[in-house]
Amino acid sequence: MAILDESDMPKRSIASISLLILLFFSGFAALVYQVLWVRELGLLFGSTAQAAALTVAIFFTGLASGGWFWGRRAPLFASSLCWFGWIEIGVALTALGHFVLVDVYHALYPILYAAVGHSPLLDTLVKAIIAATLLLPASFLMGGTLPLMVQHLVRYPNKLATVGTQLYAVNTAGSASGALATGFVLPLVLGFRHTYLLAVGLDFTVGLLAVILAGTDAQMSSISSDSQQKLNSDARKVSERSPQFLPLPAPLIWATAFSSGFATLGIEVIWTRLFSQVLQNSVYTYALVLSTFLLALSLGAAIANALSQLHCPTPPIILCCLLLLASSATAVSPWLFYEVTDGLTYLGGDLGWGGYLLAIASVAGLVMLLPGMVLGAVLPYLMRILDADPRQPSERVGRLISADTIGAILGSLSAGFLLLPIMGAWRSLLLLAAVYLVILAAIALIHTTLTRLVVAGIAVAGVVLVTGMNLQMLQTVPIGTRANDRIVEIREGSHATVAVVDAANGGRAIRVNTYYTLGSSRNLHFEQNQTVVPMMAHPTPDSVFYLGMGTGITAGAALAFPVERVVVCELLPEVVALSKAHFTAWTRGLFEDERVTIHAEDGRNCLSRSGDRYNLIISDLFTPWERGTGNLYTLENYQIAKERLEPDGIFVQWIPLYQVSQQEFGIIARTMAEAFPQVVLWRGDLAPSRSIVALVGQKQAQLLDPQVIARHGRHLMNQLGAIAIPTSDEALTALLLRLYVGNITASRLFDNYPLNTDDYPLIEYLAPQTHRQVQTGAARFLVGSERERLYNQIRSAVSPEVDPYLANLTSAQYGYVNAGHSYSQYVQLSAQGSKEQARPHLESFQALSPPDAIQDLSPARVMLRQMPFD
């Protein structure tokens, strides 16, 4: 499809194609900026839904205001292409300010929070001001790029539809490519800092080339005087027409653009939530879903381009058909999603990495691509309606984009914070489908009788089609369940879909987005060990900070110790509410104790903005491949934690060995060793295969004191009183020491592994691939024999007798450590069916353990399982 008229020279067409390429890369860079800005401000404000929504809202506000501003002024410029170039250069320069301002704000925000943090309204205002200074200058300039390019390439009033839709399609395709590249390639290859600089370089190059083209080719830099006179003459003729000759009233056109933006972005938010319930939820799957949606919008613009060249039926009727199709596609999408995912079943099964991505792309294409193309055709087709508008092309496009973007801001906020929590995903989609029908009805009411009849007939047919479907499916809770599980309560919040489930295999659990379990009462002593193990090893565990809460069982265990202050930060407010409602029997009064403060906020942000100090900071188990959790394993996070520790403080990073390979474990261990002078490894259990471990980083290298272990043990036994089983000090010491693995720092086994940083988030990008590779046998998690191999490597590198951390132990106590190794090997070999090989390890364990420490295997098992709350 040609942008210029047939009378234009071939070289002009080649130059026009060059401009399309520039516009493509402009869109590419814009999406890279958006993704990185959301991430960076998430690190500053916390990875909450509110922080992400605030960032996107301010970014879109800049686009909307820029589109309106530059659209009105573009006709005044001698060369809109030249101004396009200078604006792109301006985007690059203002984006560079990010590097200065972000460092300033990371230092400034804790001070501001201390002053206004008591008021959520003032805190939000401070965040908005900070985000605005970072985002508005660049996004305001970005908003002018499309109107300026339209002004340059649209030579006659009736060419807006064909040229404008093509430009919109190319720019959106660039955005889709930017989302895909940022999600899959660039950060892992270049790091986030250099990815950002790449976007800056692209914008600068695009701007410079545009300025050069404008200055070297007079025909392409501005409209010729004859063409300009004709354009002005045509514009005057159009402006003299009575409004009754225009296809639709201008207010209705802007209302349609607004409604389209509102519904489209609201639908995108809900579709993303639905996909989060059946996907891995890594940076890759999110990027694939987002880029599929943007690609659908780009193809929708291409469809609008083709429709714009039709002379029959009339544009209002075509628009009404698009609105009806958009409504129908949205209304059908819940049923479609439910069917293609086999009732919200986890996608991918045992597929490897490539097969998994292909499966996601296929499902995303079925659910989003065709419906998204219809949604994406509505806005650009409005350019066809605006062909008869007397304003200059840039002003028409600028107003149109502004109205759509304002709607998009409100639509995304409404979907995330109102519709999902109040109505749920299914009904929210039906409500958004109705938005298109409302606009369709408004058009029918003001148009000719024939159009009213046609539109009314189509609308009735659409309503009958929708209501005739199986409405019973809407009563199905939109969350997948495992066989014989019983849902106790479910909440579709702004952050996630969270459910309390009575599992078929026993115990009550919290699950997020269907498949991610945050804890269970069935594994009570394992969850309690996450507190008991580090607290028994610390001389004065007076103050404890929990990064993550889950069921609350782990944090509640701290109240069995003589603590003075417990602070818990849990990202998902829905998890806090459901834990309080359904897990109080196992949390030791966590929600009533005056010593406890619970924040429904991002844990890393809670630490970074606070000046408080703690004896222990305990970081919960986090799924390493899940998007947004990677920054909890980075060097910067560990450095923040180290700053918030008392001089004798320790930081505890729990790791699920059944979710990491040797590669991810080595990266995390190396990164913690970079932040802390001494890092040691403790088991969280002595289970046969699937285990958790704790990397414990000390602010100052210390020695383990066995007398401290015995003292804490006696305190807990005194709390148990009459129901406690008599246990000696040596048995209490043995129960803890058998969980010790070894000294990570002294072993030097992981010194050659790369660091995981905010700039190079290796865990976030490598763990999803490992997760899928394990399914095909190409990689292995640290379970079973792989786990024992890791333990033996550490033990061989630094035996207990030469471990500097254990220098205060007696020879018998060294035996308790070795007993733990023996028992771990015994249960692993037994689980494999190697009974003969396992027996010597059991005998070794029994010989090295005190007689009263053989029956119970861990401190939580013997000391907490008999408490009244258990």
LUMDO-761322 format. One record per residue (C-alpha): residue in one letter; z, y, x. Coordinates in steps of 0.1 Angstrom, whole numbers, plus 5000, padded with zeros to 4 digits. Layout:
AZYX ...
% end
This chain:
M500050005000 A499050335015 I501450625018 L498850885021 D495750965000 E492350795007 S491151125021 D493651105050 M492351005083 P493150655098 K495150805126 R497350975100 S497950635084 I498950495118 A501350785123 S502750725088 I503450355097 S505250485128 L507350695106 L508250395085 I509350215116 L511550515124 L513050505089 F513650135092 F515750185124 S517550475109 G518750245081 F519549975107 A521750215126 A523450345095 L524649995085 V525949935120 Y527950255118 Q529350155084 V530449815094 L532049935126 W533750235109 V535250005083 R536549775111 E537850055132 L539750235104 G541049895093 L542649875128 L544050225123 F545150205087 G545549835082 S543049565070 T543849625033 A541549655004 Q542750014999 A541950115035 A538449955033 A537750124999 L538850455012 T536550425042 V533550325021 A534250594995 I534350875021 F531150735038 F529350725005 T530651074997 G529051205028 L525751035019 A525851174983 S526651534994 G524151515022 G521351384999 W521951674975 F522251945002 W519351845024 G517151764994 R517452114981 R516752275015 A513952045028 P511152255010 L512252565029 F511552405063 A508252455081 S508352095092 S510651855074 L509751585099 C511051795127 W514251855108 F514451475101 G514451425139 W517051685146 I519351545119 E518951195134 I519951345168 G522851515150 V523951185136 A523951035171 L525951335185 T528551335157 A528950965159 L529850995196 G532851195185 H534250875172 F535350765207 V537451085212 L538851115177 V539850745173 D541950745204 V543651065192 Y544250935157 H545750605170 A548250815189 L548751065160 Y548950845130 P552350695137 I553751045140 L552151145107 Y553350825090 A556850895101 A556651235083 V554851135051 G555050755049 H557750765023 S555250904999 P552250674991 L550350974978 L550851185010 D550150885032 T546850825013 L545951195017 V546651175055 K544350865057 A541651045037 I541751345060 I541551135091 A538750925077 A536851235065 T536951395100 L535651075115 L532950985089 L531851285069 P529851475096 A527651185105 S527351045069 F526551395056 L523651415080 M522551055072 G522251155035 G519451395044 T517151145062 L515450995032 P514851325013 L513451485044 M511051205051 V510051205014 Q509351575016 H507151515047 L505151235033 V504751324996 R501751554996 Y501351584958 P503851574929 N502451254914 K502951064947 L506751054946 A506850714929 T504650524953 V505750694985 G509350734976 T509850364966 Q508150244997 L510450465019 Y513450345000 A512449985005 V511950025042 N515150205047 T517149945028 A515449665047 G516649835079 S520149835065 A519949465056 S518849385092 G521649605106 A524249405085 L522749075097 A522649175134 T526149325134 G527549015117 F525748755138 V524648885172 L525549225185 P529449225188 L529548885205 V526748985230 L527549355235 G531049405222 F531849645194 R531849945217 H528349885231 T527149785196 Y528250125184 L526550295214 L523350095206 A523350255171 V523850595187 G520950525210 L518750415182 D519550725162 F518850955192 T515650775199 V514450795163 G515251165162 L513551235195 L510351055185 A510351225152 V510651565169 I507851475193 L505551355165 A506251675146 G505451895176 T502351715189 D500551635157 A500151945135 Q498651745107 M501751515106 S504351775112 S503751975081 I501451995051 S498252195057 S498052535041 D495452415015 S497652115007 Q500752335005 Q498952574982 K497952284960 L501452144960 N502952474950 S500252524923 D500952174909 A504652234910 R504252564890 K502052394864 V504652114860 S507452364858 E505652544830 R505552234808 S507852214779 P510651954783 Q509251764754 F506351644775 L508651494802 P509151114799 L512951144797 P515451434797 A516751504832 P520451454823 L519551104811 I517751024843 W520751134864 A523050934840 T520850624845 A521050664883 F524750704882 S525150404859 S522850194881 G524950274912 F528150214893 A527049874880 T525249754912 L528049824936 G530649684911 I528549364908 E528249344946 V532049364949 I532649084924 W529848864938 T531448894972 R534848794957 L533248494941 F531648384973 S534948424991 Q536248134970 V533647884981 L532847995017 Q534447985051 N534948365048 S534048435084 V532248735097 Y529048535095 T529348435059 Y530248785049 A527348925068 L524948675052 V526148765017 L525949135024 S522549125040 T521148905012 F522349164987 L520749445007 L517549245011 A517449204973 L517749574968 S514949634993 L512649384975 G513649554942 A512349874956 A509049704965 I508849574929 A509449934917 N506650044939 A504249794923 L505449894888 S504950264896 Q501250204899 L500950074864 H499650314837 C500550084808 P503050034794 T504650374796 P507350434823 P510250454798 I509350114784 I509149964819 L512450124827 C514049974795 C512649634804 L514249664839 L517549764823 L517449474800 L516549234828 A519349374849 S521849334821 S520748974815 A520748884851 T524249014855 A525448844824 V523948504834 S525348524870 P528848374862 W527248064847 L524648044875 F527348084902 Y529547824885 E526647574883 V525147614918 T528647584934 D529447274913 G532447434896 L533547654926 T533447364950 Y533747454987 L530247485002 G529047305032 G531046985032 D530446815065 L527447025075 G527047155110 W526647515119 G522947555112 G523047345081 Y526047535068 L524347875072 L521247735055 A523247605026 I524947945022 A521648125024 S520247894997 V523147954973 A523248324981 G519448344974 L519848164941 V522748364929 M522048704943 L518348744954 L516448734922 P519148914901 G519649164929 M515949244930 V516049334893 L519249554899 G517549704930 A514349804911 V516150034886 L517050314909 P513750344928 Y511750314896 L513450634884 M511250804910 R508350724887 I510050894858 L510651194881 D506951234889 A506751494861 D509851684874 P508852034886 R511252024916 Q510051954951 P510051574961 S513051604985 E515151774958 R514251504932 V515151224956 G518251404969 R519651444934 L518751084925 I520450934955 S523451164950 A523951054914 D523450684924 T525850704953 I528550874933 G528250604908 A528450344936 I531750494948 L533350474914 G531750134907 S533149964938 L536550124934 S536750024897 A535649674903 G538149614931 F541149794917 L540749784880 L538249524867 L539249234889 P542949264885 I542749334847 M539849134835 G539048884862 A535648814877 W533848654848 R534648914822 S534149194847 L530549084852 L529949084815 L531349434812 L529149564840 A526149394823 A526949604792 V526649924813 Y522849864815 L522749804777 V524450134771 I521850324791 L519150124774 A520450214740 A520650584750 I516950584760 A516050414727 L517850674707 I515950964722 H512450814725 T509650754700 T510050534670 L507850264685 T509850254717 R513050234697 L511749934678 V510549764709 V513749824728 A515949734699 G514049404695 I514449324732 A518049424732 V518849204702 A517048914719 G519148974750 V522448984731 V521548664712 L520648494745 V523948594762 T526248514732 G524548184726 M525548054760 N528547834766 L531348094762 Q533947814767 M533247844804 L534848194804 Q538048024796 T537847824829 V540047974855 P537648104883 I539247914911 G538547564923 T541247304923 R541746974939 A542046654919 N545146644898 D546446974910 R548147194884 I547847574885 V551247734879 E549948094880 I546848274892 R546248644900 E542948804907 G544049104926 S542249374945 H542649184978 A542048814968 T542348554942 V545748394947 A547248094929 V550447894929 V549647524927 D551747214921 A549846984944 A549046624934 N550446504968 G553746684961 G555147024967 R554347374954 A551847574974 I550247914975 R546447914979 V544248214986 N540648214974 T540847844963 Y541047664996 Y543347855020 T546847725018 L549547965029 G552447715028 S554047455007 S557547344998 R556446995007 N556447095044 L559747265041 H561347185075 F558047255093 E557947605078 Q561647655086 N561047545122 Q558747845127 T561948055125 V564547815138 V562847715171 P562448075185 M565648205171 M567747925186 A566248005220 H567048375218 P570548495229 T570848775202 P568448735173 D569749045155 S566449185143 V563348995133 F559849115122 Y557548875104 L553848935107 G552748745075 M554948585049 G553148325028 T555648135007 G558548315023 I560147985034 T559748075071 A561248425068 G564048305045 A565248065073 A566248375094 L569048445069 A570848125081 F571348315114 P573648615120 V570748865116 E571249235109 R567749325099 V564649125087 V561349305081 V558449115066 C554849245063 E552449045041 L548849175037 L548349045001 P550649204975 E549648914952 V551248674976 V554448874977 A554648874939 L553948504935 S556348404962 K559048594946 A558248444912 H557948084922 F559548014956 T563048164954 A564547814954 W563447764990 T563748125005 R567548165009 G567748484989 L564948655008 F564048884979 E567648984971 D569349015005 E570049375015 R569149295051 V565549225042 T562649475038 I559349345025 H556149545029 A552949445011 E550849585040 D548949485071 G551349345096 R549649485127 N549549825111 C553249795102 L554049745139 S551750005154 R552850295132 S556550215134 G558950315162 D561450035154 R562349765179 Y563049405173 N564549105191 L561848875177 I558448925163 I557148615146 S553448595138 D552648345111 L549848085111 F546548245105 T543148075099 P541348175131 W537848175117 E538648385086 R537248735087 G539848995094 T542348765111 G540648775145 N542449115154 L545748935152 Y544848725183 T543649015204 L545149165236 E545649505218 N547749335190 Y549949165216 Q550349495235 I551449665203 A553949385197 K555249405232 E555949775228 R557949705196 L560249455213 E563749515227 P564049455265 D565049095258 G562649055230 I560048775224 F556848755205 V555948425188 Q552348335180 W552148025158 I548847845161 P547547565139 L546147305164 Y544247145136 Q542147465133 V541347535170 S539547365198 Q540547375235 Q538247675238 E540047885212 F543447775223 G542647865259 I541348205249 I544448285229 A546748155257 R544948355283 T545148665262 M548848635256 A549448575293 E547648895300 A550149085278 F553448915286 P554948835320 Q555948485309 V554448275281 V555847935271 L554747675246 W556847515219 R555947245193 G556647325157 D556846955148 L556546605160 A554046495134 P551546215142 S548446425144 R548146765128 S550546995145 I551447365149 V552647515182 A554147845192 L553048055222 V556148255230 G555648565251 Q558648735267 K558849115273 Q560749025305 A560648685321 Q563948505312 L565548165316 L566347945287 D570147915283 P571247575268 Q574647725259 V572847975236 I571147685218 A574447505213 R576147825200 H573447885174 G573547525164 R577347535159 H576947855138 L574447685115 M576647375113 N579547585103 Q577447735075 L576747385062 G580347305060 A581446985042 I577846865035 A576946875072 I576546565093 P578746595124 T576446665154 S577546725190 D576447025211 E574346805233 A572546665202 L571947015189 T570447105223 A568346795224 L566946865190 L565447185202 L564547095238 R562446795226 L560047055210 Y559447225243 V555947165258 G555647375289 N555147695308 I551647855301 T552048125327 A553247895355 S550647635347 R547747875354 L545547635334 F544047905313 D543548185339 N539748145338 Y539348175300 P538048505287 L540248765270 N540048815232 T540049195226 D539249435198 D536049515216 Y535049145222 P536648955193 L535748605206 I538148415183 E536648575152 Y533148485163 L533648155181 A536147985157 P533747975127 Q531147795148 T533747545161 H534947485126 R531447365115 Q530747185148 V533846975142 Q532346855110 T529446685129 G531446565159 A530046825182 A533446965188 R537046855182 F540247025171 L543446975190 V544646685168 G545646325178 S544546235213 E543146585219 R546546735212 E548246485236 R545646555263 L546546925260 Y550346855262 N549846625292 Q547746885310 I550447145307 R553146895317 S551246775347 A550647125359 V554347225356 S556846945351 P560147035333 E562046995366 V560047275383 D559447495353 P561047835361 Y561847885324 L564047575324 A565947645357 N569347645339 L568947295325 T570946985336 S569246655345 A570146515312 Q568646815294 Y565446775314 G565446425298 Y565546585263 V562346765271 N560746445284 A561946265253 G559946505232 H556846415251 S557546045247 Y558046075210 S554946285205 Q552846015223 Y554645735203 V553745875169 Q550245955179 L549545605192 S551245455162 A549045655138 Q546045515157 G547245165152 S548145105189 K551544965183 E551944785216 Q550945095236 A553345305215 R556445095219 P557345195255 H557245565245 L559645505216 E562045325240 S561745615264 F562545855237 Q565645655226 A566945615261 L566645995269 S568146115236 P571846145226 P572745875201 D573446135173 A570046305179 I567746015172 Q567545995135 D566646365130 L563746495150 S563946875148 P566547155142 A565347245108 R565346885097 V569046825105 M570447175099 L568447315070 R567347025049 Q570946975035 M571547335026 P572047414989 F568747604987 D566847294999 
% end
